[in-house]
Amino acid sequence: MKPTLWYTLFIISKIGAFNKAIIISTANLAKKLGVSQQTASRHLIELENIGFISREPSFQGVKVKITNEGVEELRKVYLMLKPIFEKPLREMILHGKVFSGFGDGSYYMGMEEYKCQFVEKLGFDPYPGTLNLKLEPLGTILKKELKSHPSIIIEGFKKHGRTFSRVNCYHVIINDLVNGALIMINRTHYDESVLELIAPINLRNNLDLNDGSVVKVKVLLLNS
């Protein structure tokens, strides 16, 4: 994307279109951008054409809202700038609510090809199963940010004609009590709002968790 378009997207987000539709005047937008009104209008059209905003004419001006694709574009630039201005994070705190998953975690955790790597790289033999947490919107954003940090990689493999995907892992402390790992499977049924945790013990039983229980997850970040 052209830098001038990115800057227009940034200004639109600053004046309120990040999470809701707002009505803006192209004259006012032009003044904020330091360009002509015609150029400001053209920027809005180009941003709409590449899918970063939705745009609808109105009597007061133009109704504009940044789309999910536009938010992701802003987030990419934020993540690139963040290490320059901030000290490196040592940990990240996430909260989520327990829910019952599809039940296939125990199958995968029991596979020797995965288990051997977990023991070698994570330092524990995981209980056969995962604890599934549903994140709030902010937690989902943090999880996406987490992907930009180094992870412990459990390599994929082929078995009986099937391909089993690679797993990215992060050491965690669950409810300030249990050391375990957050796993991100390259191919999963779940969307970005779900965390999958493993540990050497049955987390549900040992932490007295039920569906709906809120769990704190402290992610211990690796140095870049």
Steps between C-alpha positions, in 0.01 A plus 500: 500500500624851419625692807253782427210253518631348821520847656141572394391171660686599817332844513157344446565264792607793721177688442286203601440262208705219658206326669192679370365679194548877509401784269792710383529800271752459218593866555588435864681180408698690236604757760622227738694333219641823359368422151227624269139395550515316166804301617332414830194371311724293274673345801165391643401343168833314475475376860151371426619328182768304686252404773643700792195720557129498428370829359149636457404854389270697731355853517755602766802351326623144461421216740824304548598195704828308502446136405657199667759497219582864570537431873741215421706733280527755783590221743785380276660844503445528877680169557792615284533827693441358847849347554660836412316696769439241771722280711472134399219321679598221737147373551144540377184449707189347341165409654244262358195295593513121501284320245467141383676440170468234233682243713772420249778650714554172686558318170770739383665537841530120514693469174861399566631727220358800685557372856873443452545854374291648782714321760824604332412861418249597771638288783184310589281213383160660435176362641304356204266787426486878466329767708307730267442866583283755322669841492339842515560732197805662663645158576453400137703803390775412750505144374558629146782717633648197675556339162763764427714370788736200477346165591607145577430294189366147507560363151223342296523154352327248272341180625271245333464726198395800712691822557506633856579869522768691682418643844629831639532500879552757775579428865219619730402511865131420547313675784843579654521134605576257218778508241381395158496612138278689261486320166413640161429231245550605139184320394222517755119505518510804727516869414736763645284551809591159643803407712610138540706414806690187596663404832642193674178469702125503436437875528122472537523263796803645675390863473131417557391653170163475328361643178481876553786514753735793437866403467806725514781409261841660544698447178878499551649652189824385342772749413504593131 
